Amino acid sequence: MALQISEGTLQISLDRLRQLANQPYPIGYARIESFNLNYNDPSFTAVLAMYYDEQARNNDVLSCSYYMIGCTLQQADFDILQGIDDRQLLYKHIEYIINYQVLMQSKTEENKDEICAELSQLRNTIGVSSLFME
């Protein structure tokens, strides 16, 4: 599992991750290097290892940059984590958070309806339903 086009990640999400992480090169592959679930909140933090592409990851594991991301989870999502591979849901949350952060940074009074519509569409496309909304 990873954030990459062949795994279903949207290209715009990888472009926005590059923007958030201030990377000088395009990101074609990002995987969760480590993550921590906090059962009291519930919340998670994850460290992403970012590479130019999967080949770069396979040939030179140390050529990555790192980015830390996380959020509080809704109880319903947290309950789902107990029945599946944690990473399945976390990758969806991470992809949404990346887009959410970039869109919220560019939100103005003039474009707020467009931003809300894009986030709504993104939730449907990625398949997350109970994450924080706009």
C-alpha positions, 0 to 999 in steps of 0.5 A: 500500500502507498499513495501512488496512482496505481493504488488509486491515489489522485494525481492532484493529491500527490501534487498537493502533497508536494506543495505542503511538504515544500518538495523541489521534485514531483512526488510519485510514491509516498508510503506510511513509514510509521504511524501511531494510533492514540486510542484515547482521542481517538487520533493518529499521526503518520510519517510519510516517506516520499519518493519521486516514484516507486522505482526510486523507493526500490532502488534507493530507500534512503533517497526519501523526504519525510512529512508528518501528518495526522488528525482526530478520527471520528469514533465510527472511523476509529471503530472500523480500524479495529476490523481491517488493516489500519493502513487501508483507512489511514491512506484514505484519511491522509489523502483527504487531509492533504487536499483539505489543508491545501484547499483551506489555505487558499479559501477566500470569501469568493471561492468558498463555495467552490472549495466546499464543492471540491471537498464534497466531491473528493470525499465521494471519490476517495470514499471517506464519509465521516471525516471533518467537513469544510 
